[in-house]
Amino acid sequence: MSMPRTTLRDRAVVRQAVVDAWRKLDPRVQVRNPVMFVVEAGSLLTTAVFAVELVSSTGDPAFSGHVAFWLWFTLLFANFAEAMAEGRGKAQADALRRTRTETTANRLAGDGQTACVPASTLRRGDLVVVVAGEWIPADGEVIEGIASVDESAITGESAPVIRESGGDRSAVTGGTRVLSDRIIVRVTSDPGQSFLDRMIALVEGAERQKTPNELALGILLALLTLVFLLVVATIPPLAAYAGAEVPIPVLVALLVCLIPTTIGALVSAIGIAGMNRLVQCNVLAMSGRAVEAAGDVHTLLLDKTGTITLGNRQAAEFIPLPGVSGEELADAAQLASLADETPEGRSIVVLAKARHGLRGRDLTGLAPVFVPFSAHTRMSGVDVAGREIRKGATDAVLAYVISRGGSPPQDLRAVVERVARSGGTPLVVAEGPRALGVIHLKDVIKDGMRSRFESLRAMGIRTVMVTGDNPLTAAAIAREAGVDDFLAEATPEDKMALIRREQAEGKLVAMTGDGTNDAPALAQADVGVAMNSGTTAAKEAGNMVDLDSNPTKLVEVVEIGKQLLMTRGALTTFSIANDVAKYFAIVPAMFLLAFPQLAVLNVMGLATPRSAILSAVIFNALVIVALIPLALKGVAYRPLGAAALLRRNMLVYGLGGTILPFLGIKAVDLLLAAAGLA
Amino acid sequence: MSGDYGAVALLIVVAIGLSIPVGRYIALVFMGRPTWFDRVVGPLEGFILRLSGVDATRGQDWRQYATSLLVSNAVMWLAALAIFTAQGHLPFNPDAIAGMEPTLAFNTASSFTTNTNLQHYSGETGLSLLSQMVVVTFLQFMTAATGMAAAMAVMRGLAGDRLTTLGNFHVDLVRAAVRVLLPMSLVIALVLLGQGTPMTFDGAVSASTLEGGEQRIARGVVASMVAIKQLGTNGGGYFGANSAHPFENPTALSNAVESISILLLPMATIWALGHVVRRRRVAVMVFAVMLALYLPLLAVAVTQEAGGHPAMPQLGVDQSAGAMEGKEVRMGSVLTAFWAVSTTATSNGSVNGMLDSLTPLGGLAAMAGLWLNCIFGGVGVGFVNMFVFIVIAVFVAGMMIGRTPEFLGKRVEAKEMKLASLALLWHPLAILVGTAIASWTWSATAQPGDTLAWLRNPGPHGFSEMLYEFSSAAANNGSGFEGLGDNTPFWNITTGVVMVLSRYVPIVAPLALAGSLAAKPTVPDSAGTLQAGSLTFGVMLWAVVVVLGLLMFLPVAVLGPIAEFLALPTGS
């Protein structure tokens, strides 16, 4: 994790948030949130009533003043919540900004001359030369050369990465440093639009647009606000019939308690905090819309290699043919692999040592002749001390055996097929005319993948493994990893077709990719996470970039998306459920003069009508503060099915939200009575 | 009385039992599937459609559907207005009843066009035979058919996948009338005829009483009207006393048949939903939620009425048969309470006793049915109203499970929330603002009892009367707390406007909502999908309806029935 985590205890952020909370009282800020705007209007009205009462010595200025005081604090608490979320984003942005130093660039002119210009003047399409020790001045694509680059500023990963022209590793990011060699980079972004700039803008919330779900929730909250405005506005004429006069501060108090202030106050903090969680995971989303879509994903397309399995196959077993000892086979396999620097080759040497105690040997004196692997022969091996050892694809090695005068052994086919069916790759080993046995090369599934897929399934998400392997192998690996389906011998077109097919059924598809040939599929997918190490084309096609280039991150992205929505839903439910208790506090108190018999509705036994109303207002304000940590952290997420999740959240936030305020309001009332304010 | 409890339970069970096959039949009719009835009514239906020049194969999108609905209703409204005003000069007027005064005609035309059947007149003296038959009975068929058509269009929208049309309103209207309402009314009318309900073109007869006085006994085309009045959640009676009148409701059997008829089509609509959207569990859930709202209200009303009025024993009035003021001795307190709750829950509005005389909490139970307006509800529109609550519940529940909310595979987004909000907001707006204006007018007028004269007993009960009138108009129910002098320009115009807006806003907005959902692709279910048919979601929906209803109407409930109840002497 490269992103600094800030907590509620982070003093600087809290201090700034307190200041911002006051600044946000500006009605031009509040008007964007109808719920809180109503609170502000109510606060102003109550304050005005307080002032008039104070000057004219009428009414109950002490009460009006109290109500006004707590209404302003309701607003300040809401502002504080938003400012905290923004502050945490800003802290992250500052950390990023520190990595961006004003650099100069060597711009390559048409005549091949370089000119030293400030990096901020670079435009899309400019060519720059970067040599070892220099900072890359802007986002771009390597068009010539190869270099090792330190990208730790962006990814937090300290090991340098290789960037080279052509292929899938050509993208470089401004603000990273070339450690070796010389590259020519074509700039792909204009000033202020670089990757880093977008990231800073995003975490700061500067470019924050409301997501579709936020818009819809905003309408629901506006509806509830209107309904309660209606309920409260009709009370004076209705009460007038009964001969009761309800003072304005009481009406405002009732209104503020009824409208969904809890969720209204926290909704933007929840959105910003969700984005921040994503950034903390080193994933950069191009929009909030993409994060929400992640929560809705039905199908995950995961590349086998590097995502489900470790990147390379490893030797798992030596299977000698009848009449050959395991040791003999391992010995031959090791000899054939000593010069093989591929991960497979090395794993054979490691397995020979682990199983049969064979150590690496020094062959220099024996003048070995290594036969490298070629796509044409499809085998490799060594000629040493009169021995000719070969390993490779079954057909190739058998042809070799026959050419040396041997005959293909009876049992070989069966062994080879067994290995293939189990998802492995068989490598046949032969010495001259004699086939010795088979090395079982196996895809190694990453730890914990099975349980991850299980939790995804519980969430209703189907995982599809995409691989270039043949269907037999793919099926075996799919079974072992526990994915729901697989796409074997997949070409980019197949992948695209699969996404289209799923989408035609109304499903949302997420995938990861890094290559240029992934770009169309990334663009087509509803959630396309591009690897930061991938090409510019891939990054532009996707709607998220994973700075760690870790394809399994997709699972976390889905969880963050879901958590974001769940937090909104939970607090909306809580907010509405709270109203029941507030009604029982305020309504009897409001009409008590006209109808003394309503005292029996005071189920909480609140001390006086004044303290009943004040307690409800104070509780309403304090509950916002109490829920700020929940809004910033998100509600506890568990990979459960829809029914179980709904039951759980309804119990906690619905039933809990109904009961808690009865206790809370009573507690505040007791405190008020103890303080002599009742 | 204990036998009455058993009768109520039995009537509910029979109503539910009958509603299941009827619901299936309705679904078949509107899905255009063959039914055994085709040979009988097929030709009639074809004839009507040919006569009116409707192209039965042409589908309508929600705008066209809503436009057809509004235009056809507007035409019927104008015709009703004209006939009510001119009835004194028109034929079929054996009792020489004069034309209606303009504000009353406006109110009455609006009332019958909107399936409300609020009556600020008394049938015996206010309407000619022509008005009763050609306007009232005709509209009782057409408005129920309109509601059923709207519900079916909404259901088609829910079932559709990238669908642009919701059906054809004209075809739906004719189908509902010809294939559902007409045959069922015929059966019920025949039963009522058999029980003694009159059906004649003759006017009133005179009879000499035992004291030698003369009594005029009103008659008319009663049986046909009572049948559709009960079935079509209309509620407007032939006589002022409605089904408390011995001609409208002569026997225990007629009372049973009429009680069941109130509930039958509203219940059947829900079962039809299950067939149309091909999800039986969803229909079971919606039905169960409605039942779970209905039964507690019924329990309150029945126990309150059967328990008697606590102030009465002090006056030396026996309350062992329950609170009998304003009730028919033939029906008794329990069956009257059952009818009162059914008629308000379903937006029917017929009565078999005086609602004004209900105990305070019995009256509250009746009013709660009007406020929620989605407990089975009016024919078709009950489901449409519940649909709006479902959208709200789905939205909150969907977020709580971490997904963009969806109902039956359709995503609920900002546009849907806007339309649902519009439909949901209108109902409390009409009731609260209407009652506030009436209350304020009363309290701001000097000597209102003399000048306004619409309340005879001010205080919480008078408040309840005004509240009930607007609640009834807004719910398109039509029953009255009576006791309110409502045939004045103030009440005729305000409730007339409320009835019209409260009918069409909550129909057009959900039609638009269904149109928007229909156009969306249906997302397939997975383990992460909210199951709308599950018990958990049912509980959620129930809670949303109860909490929203409570929050909207608790203050008025406190000022009216609850204040009245708490003022009663305790220890009853």
Interface residues (C-beta under 8 A of the other chain):
Chain A: P212 N213 L215 A216 L217 G218 I219 L220 A222 L223 L226 V227 F228 L230 V231 T234 I235 P237 L238 A239 A240 Y241 A242 G243 L258 E292 A293 G295 D296 H298 R457 A458 M459 G460 I461 R462 E505 G506 K507 L508 G561 K562 Q563 L564 L565 M566 R568 G569 A570 T572 T573 I576 A577 D579 V580 Y583 V587 P588 F591 F595 Q597 L598 V600 L601 Y637 G641 A642 A643 L645 L646 R647 N649 M650 Y653 G654
Chain B: D161 I392 F395 V396 A397 G398 M399 M400 I401 G402 R403 T404 P405 G409 V412 E413 A414 E416 M417 K418 S421 L424 L425 P428 L429 L432 V433 T435 A436 I437 S439 W440 W442 S443 A444 P460 F463 P521 T522 V523 P524 S526 A527 G528 T529 L530 Q531 S534 T536 F537 V539 M540 A543 V547 L548 L550 L551 M552 L554 P555 V556 V558 L559 I562 A563 L566 A567
